[in-house]
C-alpha cells in the first residue's frame, strides 16, 4: 500500500532491528539505519521524511539523544516524533530523552503489542497536529482575506465620504489623493527626525495616509451660500466657514463613540485630529481653538502644509492657481508662524516630489 506511514528504525544491533521490523512491517513501510549519521541522512533524504522514528539510545559515535536533537534542530525534520528504545530505567535518562525532543520511551525487552499501540498513538497525534495546523492556516488565510476586505471597504467609504464633501465646493477627488500623498511623503521624510521618530512608525504613517482624506468632511455643514461664494467672505461669513473644523471633529468623534474606538492608533483618531486642527497655526493665530506649537497634533501640522500647498497650486472659485514656485515661497514664508519649522524644512527637501505628485493627480481641466 503506497499510503502506508513510514517508520524509521534506528539501532546498532541487527537482531533488535530484525525483531522490531517484524512487528511493524505488515502495517507500515519501514526503513532501517544502523547508526545516527545514517538515520539523519535517511530522515532528510530524497525518498521523503519518515512519519515516526523508533531509535535506540545507546549507539556508538552518536547516541540517540544527539540524533534526536539534530532532527529537532532542522525545520525539515523537527515535527517527526521520536520514540526511544532503551534498556535504561533511570528517571534521569527519561528526562534527558524528553529534553532532547523525544515523545515517548519503550523499554527493552519490549512487547509487540506495546510497540504497535505506542506507534499508533503517536502517529495519530502527529496527524491530529498536522490537521490542526492546516485548519489554523486556513483560518488565518480567511481572517487575512476578511481583514483585507474590511480594510478595502473602509478605505472606499472614507474616499466616498471625503469626495462627497469635496464636491460641495467644486473640488475633486484628486485633491484628496494629492493631499493624502503629500502627508505620507512628509511623514516618511520626518520619521527619523528626533522630534518625530517616536510617533511616526510604519503603522502610524499608514493611518495618517488613510485618514487624511477626511480633513474637510466638516464642510458638509457649511451653507452653500458661503461655501460656494465666488468672492471674498465677510468676517461674519468667515466665522461660519471656520466652523467646518468643529463640524468635522464632532462627526468623527460621534463615529468613534458608536464603534467604541478605544484604540489609540485608530484611524478615526487621526481623522478627527486632522479635521479639527489642520487650520491651526504654529504661532497660535489659527482656528478653531488657537492652538500653538506642539499643542497642535502632529497629524494636523502635517496636513496644514499639505492642504495649503494644494490650495495654492489649484484654481478655486475665489482665486487663480499659483505656480509651484510661488506656493513653495509662500510656505517658506510661513515657517515658524503658520507652519511647524521642521515640517517646512522637510517640505523644502520634497518640493520636487510635491510637484510630481501634483502632476500625477492633476485635476482633469489642469492635466
Secondary structure, DSSP 8 states (H G I E B T S, - for coil): -TT--EEEEE-S-HHHHHHHHHHHTTTSEEEEESSHHHHHHHHTSTT---SEEEEES--SSS-HHHHHHHHHHSTTTTTSEEEEEES---HHHHHHHHHHT--EEEESS--HHHHHHHHHHHHHHHHHHHHHHHHHHHHHHHHHHHHHHHHHHHHHHHHHHHHHHHHTTT--HHHHHHHHHHHHHHHHHHTTSTTTTTT--HHHHHHHHHHGGGGGGGGGGS-HHHHT-SS---HHHHHHHHHHHHHHHHHHHHHHHHHT---TT-HHHHHHHHHHHTT--TTS--SSS---GGGS-HHHHHHHHHHHHHHHHS-BTTB----HHHHHHHHHHTBTTTB-HHHHHHHHHTHHHHHHHHHHT--GGG-
